[in-house]
């Protein structure tokens, strides 16, 4: 969205590839009237969590007696959570399937059940597209207003995110963009059906039926770029759960969260939302929190409190609203008492021309940079700052701090170090989060982070770190500090990184 958001109306950012270079700075196109729709049902799909080993077979049998086409489409690895298919016979409706599933919960066969619903980026939900015209130079990206506002350069004197893995659940990431400089893990994954690449790719399909094709192409790359701006030495995992229209569904998104946890992600960025409070997503976010991972969710871009979006409003995730360069609520940002933090997410467009000094700038596929706005990008700044804090505490979790405590400890650091925004938002008190985050102050609350390559966290990169890598040589496991490039292997590539920081 660009400019002032009027209730039930949107304005679109237009990709420069669609317009002549002379006017690539932007065009403001008046949007269409819209309400606040619930995200739609995914036809023919339901999600269940079984209660005991025989429950899956019992469920299939019970449903098959009433509905055609019942079967297992997929499972979340290592969890008794399944995606089921079903069809409707003549005269049957979706509510009949729901009733049958509820009965299986009531008799103890299932722990819970739900229909599968769509989830998507906040920007895709309101048809906000990135605006080109910034070009290939990284100057605007490195100097955008969020950098001094959050104190990012000062924060880097104490932490750059080394040793931390951040999973980005989004449209994928263009790992070849030069801004990342080798910090995107080669071991990403795609949860988009029939699309195995975890890269940020254009699929040329209007999957959400809004008349726009690939409107969220570049979203994951942009988000990852902002996380990298804050935590340049953190390794980033691409968990592609959204298509190039920014659309996914509850099961695939929950599956991506579980995969991220299993791969050892310390921070999980979810710049997306569902208005349906999915049990599958709630379960996976809770598991992430219990295992010491921090989940950050974007509040949404519809300037409303209702319907609230998840995981932003999940008690086990950080919910993030968007503000501007004056710490004022961004016109588009959702607001809710369940939100935790605010961060920069607004861009200024005057007469169709962007003000670079008041814009959010990030990388997009094709080695370019662009302007965008939304709570997705505020969320990325929070994820990056959480990564800086986690890098400072390689001892979390450990003998003293157990995994479920990590979220609350990072939460406390962000609250204690953040800047109050009540004065600049008197009409939204308590609805934008506790504070606007401040990276420079946040890193003052813990010791300086070990440098990249400092495997044993003694403050130096040397022979003992090399010995640790050799000891783990050939390991195939979830993330270890010796796996410096977060590719799932401890090998010569990790030694190369260590030697470059010796």
Secondary structure, DSSP 8 states (H G I E B T S, - for coil): --S---TT--EE---GGGS-GGGTT---EE----------EEEEEEEEEESSTTHHHHHHHHHHTTSSS-EEEEE-TTSSEEEEE----TT--HHHHHHHHHHHHHTTSEEEEEEEEEEE-HHHHTT---EEEEES-SHHHHHSHHHHHHTHHHHTTT---TT-EEEEEES---TTSTTTTT-B-S--EE-STT----S-------TT-SS-SSTTTTHHHHHHHHHHHH-TTSEEEEEE-S-TTSEEEHHHHHHHHHHHHHTT-SEEEE--BBSS--HHHHHHHHHHHHTT-EEEEE--SSS-SSS--BTTTSTTSEEEEEE-TTS-B-TT----TT--EEEE----EETTEE-GGGSEEEEETTTEEEEE-SHHHHHHHHHHHHHHHHHH-TTSSSSSS-HHHHHHHHHHHHHHHSB--TGGGGGGTTTS-SEE--HHHHGGGS-----TT-TT-SS--SHHHHHHHHHTTT-BSS--TT-TT-SSB-SHHHHHHHHHT-
